[in-house]
Amino acid sequence: MSTPAPSHAARRDAVGSAVILGLRSNLPQFLLLVAVNALVGGTLGQERTVLPLLAGDVFHLDSYSSALTYILAFGLAKAATNYAAGTLSDRFGRKPVLVAGWLIALPVPLLLIFGSSWAWIVAANVVLGLSQGLTWSTTVVMKMDLVGPHRRGLAMGFNEAAGYLGVAGTALFTGYLAATYGLRPAPFLLGAAFIAVGLGLSILTVRETHHHAKAEAASRSGSVAETQPGAAAGPAAGAASGGLSSREVFTLTSFRDRSLSAVSQAGMVNNLNDGLAWGLFPVLFTSAGLPLEQVGILAAVYPAVWGAVQLVTGAASDRFGRKWLIAGGMGVQAAGLVMVAAGHGFGVWLAAAVLMGVGTAMVYPTLLAAIGDVAHPGWRARSVGVYRLWRDGGFAVGALLSGILADAYGIPSTIMVVAALTAASGVVVALRMRGTDHRR
C-alpha cells in the first residue's frame, strides 16, 4: 500500500542520490548560499554612497534627472534579467546561471574606476544590473529549492538579510574610503574583491539544486492543498500540475491571481522608494551640510536595519502569515519617508532611516515567500522571475519619477509624493491579497 510523501520529501535525483528537502538537511549548502548572497549585496553596495556624489563632484551633472540615469539603467537591466533568470535556471540549472552572473560582473569595477564620462558609469550599471539579476535571483530560487515549503519565509529572511547587510556594510566602508582616499578608485576595489571571491565560491563549492524543486513537485502530486490558503480559489489552482507556458506564468503572476499580482505591485513600489533613497538621499544630506562620514552612516543604516530585521520578519511570516506584514510594512516605510522629507539634521534622518529599514524588512522576504507559497514548484522559478521583473522595474520607475519631480519641485516634495504612493500600495495589498496561513 502506498503512503503519502512526507513534507520534507526524500527522493532520488537523476544519478540516484537521495534528495531531502528541509533547512536542517541542507544547512551547509544553505549557509554557503547565504555567504554568496552577502557578496552579491556587497557588489551593489559599492555604489550606494559614492555614485550619487560622483555625479555632481566629478562629472558636474546639474540636474537630478541626468544624475539618476545610472539607477534607471540598472533597474531596467536587472528587471529584464530577473525575468530571464527563472526561465534560464529551469532550462540549464541554477548553478550555471549563478556563475554566469558573476562572470558578467567582472568589468564593473574597472568601468567605475576608469570611466571618463557619465556614459561609462551608466554602462557599468547596465552590466551590474545584468549580473545582479542573475546572481541574486538564482540564490533566491536555490534557497527555496533546498528548504521546501515549511521554512520558506525564514529562508528568504536569511537570503535578503545577507544581501542587504552586504549592501550596508559596503556602503559604510566605502564612505570611509571615499572620505580618506577620494571617490575613486579605492571604494570600487572592494567591489572587485567581492566579485572575485563570489565567482570562486560559486564555481568550486556551490551545488546544483534544481533536483530539489523536482522532488518537491513530485511530493505535491498535482495538488495545491499545500500552497497558500485561498490559492485554490484563484487561477493558480488550475496550474497545480506545473505545466504552464512562460506567457501564462507572466499573466498569472502579474494580473490574474489576486495574491501574486498584489505582491508584484508592492515589490515594484518598494523598490521605487529604494531607488529614491539610493539616488537622492545622499544629495539631500550633503546639501544640508552633513560631512561625508555621516552621509555614509545614513546610507548604511537603512539597508543594515533592513537586512538584520529580516531575520525576524521572515520567520514571523511563516508563523503569522504574509499579508499583514506586507501591508503594515508599506505603511511603516511611508512614515519613514515623511520623516526624511519633513525633518532636518543627522538625528532625525537617522531615526527615519531606521524606520524605513524596519518597514522594508517587514515586506521584502515576505513578498518572496508569498510568491513561493502560491507558485507551483514546476513554474515557481519563472514566477519569482516575473515578480522580480516588476519589483526591480521599480528602480527604473523611481529614477524617472524622482528625477522629474526633484527637478521641478525639489527633493522634499518628491519624497512626500513617493511616501503617498507607498502608503497606497499597502492599501492595495490589504484589499486584494488573500489572507495567509501557510501551515494549513
JOJO-V234154 format. One line per field, one symbol per residue. ss: DSSP state (H for helix, E for strand, - for the rest). phi: phi as a letter, one per 40 degrees, with the letter a starting at -180 (. if undefined). psi: psi as a letter, one per 30 degrees, with the letter a starting at -180 (. if undefined). A space follows every 50 residues. Layout:
BEGIN
ss=???
phi=???
psi=???
END
This chain:
BEGIN
ss=---------EEE-----EEE------HHHHHHHHHHHHHHHHHHH----- HHHHHHH------HHHH-HHHHHHHHHHHHHHHHHHHHHHHH-HHHHHHH HHHHH--HHHHHHH---HHHHHHHHHHHHHHHHHHHHHHHHHHHHHH--- -HHHHHHHHHHHHHHHHHHHHHHHHHHHHHH----HHHHHHHHHHHHHHH HHHH-----HHHHHHHHHHH----------HHH-HHHHH------HHHHH HHHHHH-HHHHHHHHHHHHHHHHHHHHHHHHHHHHHH----HHHHHHHHH HHHHHHHHHHHHHHHHHHHH--HHHHHHHHHHHHHHHHHHHH---HHHHH HHHHHHHHHHHHHHHHHHHHHHHH-----HHHHHHHHHHHHHHHHHHHHH HHHHHHHHH-HHHHHHHHHHHHHHHHHHHHHH--------
phi=.cbccccccbbbccbgccbbchcccbddcccccccccccdcccccccccc cdcddccbbfcbbccccccccdcccccccccdcccccccccbhccdcccc cccccdcddccccbdcaccccccdcccccdccccccdccccccddccgcc bcccccccccccccccdcccccccccccccbhcacddccccccccccccc ccccbcbcbdccccccccccfgbbcccddgcccbdcccbccgcbcccccc ccccbccccccccccccccdcccccdcccbcdccccccgccccccccccc cdcccdcccccccccccccbhcdcccccccccdccccccccccahccccc ccccccccccccccccccccccccccdcbcdcccccdcccccccdccccc ccccccccbgcdcccccccccccccccdcccbcccbaccc
psi=kllkkleikjakafggkkjkkkeefgeeeeeeeeeefeeeeeeefffeee eeeeeeeefhkgkeeeegfeeeeeeeeeeeeeefeeeefeefleeeeeee eeeefefeeeeeefkflfeeeeeefeeeeeeeeeeeeeeeeeeeeefaff heeeeeeeeeeeefeeeeeeeeefeeeeeeflfkfeefeeeeeeeeeeee eeeffklkgefeeeeeeeffhgkgffakkfeffaffefgffghkleeeee eeeeeekeeeeeeeeeeeeefefeeeeeefeeeeeefggkleeeeeeefe eefeeeeefffeeeeefeefleefeeeeeeeeeeeeeeeeeflkleeeee eeeeeeeeeeefeefeeeeeeeeekkffgeeeeeeeefeeeffeeeeeee eeeeeeeefleeeeeeeeeeeeeeeeeeeeeekkkkjff.
END
